[in-house]
Amino acid sequence: MAGGLALAGLSLSAVNLTVDPYAVFPSIHRKDLDPFRRNESRTAKASRLAAGGWDGLILGSSRAVVAFDPGSPHWGERVVFNGGLKGTNLFEVRRVYDHARRHNRLRRVLLTVDLHAMGAERGTSADFDDSLFRTDLDPVDYRLRHLLGWSPTKEARDVWRESRAGGEPGSRVEIDGFRRFAGGIPRTFDRFVRVLRRDFFVNPETFRDFTYDPTRLDEVRAVLRGCREDGTAVTVLVPPVHPLMLEGIRLMGLEGAFERMKRDLVAAAAEDGPEGTEVFDATGYGGDLAEPVPLEGEAEFRWFLDASHANAAFGERVLARVLGKAAADPAVPVARLDAGNLEAHFAAFREEGAAWRAAHFDLVARLEAVHREAVAGRASGGTGETDEGE
């Protein structure tokens, strides 16, 4: 019996080491399985960063994961990791930076900040608490659990099956932390705004019970301070979303919080000295941000995955502006913010919003109906089902 148990333990260890679903043992595991591993998880991202070799880092939420390619030529010669996390907040984002800084010599950082990341309601995820992003985790116990645990073995089985199925990895996150979607994605109106209906309108951790938490700015300041101390170039960016997402923010009564966040980011960046850290706003109602959305039928979107997520094609154009220093382009309305132009920027933003609403009255009315239904469902004890915490 003892021999059988020992053999079973060795077999389990061999599977977990070679398939290694969370990239905990990168020097041992089979590299051909990399595209199929659980690279989107916080566990895997922490392991990839701990392995070292990265000198560029992208920080933020799922908007960063799907829009900003670490392989973009605008990074120059940098070897970049996309450390974006789905359903995150600035507490986690700062810990991702700290972890990356401990294990890598960072030379370039893109820090993206969403409004919901400024909320007081969202805490850390279980996935985060079980990753190397936690500095108090016992590294020996952590590796033993991934070597001998049954849960990693179940994941290893699934990774192996997916790799043997003969298909492409599809929308899985790659080893550099980026999720590559191929081609345009057909969407109906309802599908396009589902992230609002199933998450932002009903989820207490996003906008349902949103309370702006100014202490979240301390996490931004910590990242900027660390970059300054290390001589790391850093850019702060409010990532692009579709005007329908901006209308969702308006319907939730959070326009003031959105402006406050941008003011606070500019103020935090200005603390870095006379030049300050560059802050860009890639949200708005003009150019290709305002990609048409069909009220009826289906359309293939060129620049968006849904109302809340621009795709990598649009993200590449944003990177050209904020990293490559491309000239301002009305089709990609990215504005650099500073204390001197904030008021004019906000005035233009409000004016463009009013004009867009007037020109797209039918879309706005449809979204308002979605909002009313979501609120009514919430009030009557609906499930408040979220769209994977986006």
Secondary structure, 3 states (H helix, E strand, C coil): CHHHHHHHHHHHHHHHHHHCCCCCCCCCCCHHHHHHCCCCCHHHHHHHHHCCCCCEEEECCHHHHHHCCCCCHHHCCCCEEECCCCCCCHHHHHHHHHHHHHHCCCCEEEEECCCHHHECCCCCCHHHHCCCCCCCCCHHHHHHHHHHCHHHHHHHHHHHHHHHCCCCCCCCECCCCCECCCCCEEECHHHHCHHHHHHHCCCCCCCCCCCECHHHHHHHHHHHHHHHHHCCEEEEEECCCCHHHHHHHHHCCCHHHHHHHHHHHHHHHHCCCCCCCEEEECCCCCHHHHCCCCCCCCEEECCEEECCEECHHHHHHHHHHHCCCCCCECCECCEEECCCCHHHHHHHHHHHHHHHHHHCHHHHHHHHHHHHHHHHHHHCCCCCCCCCCC
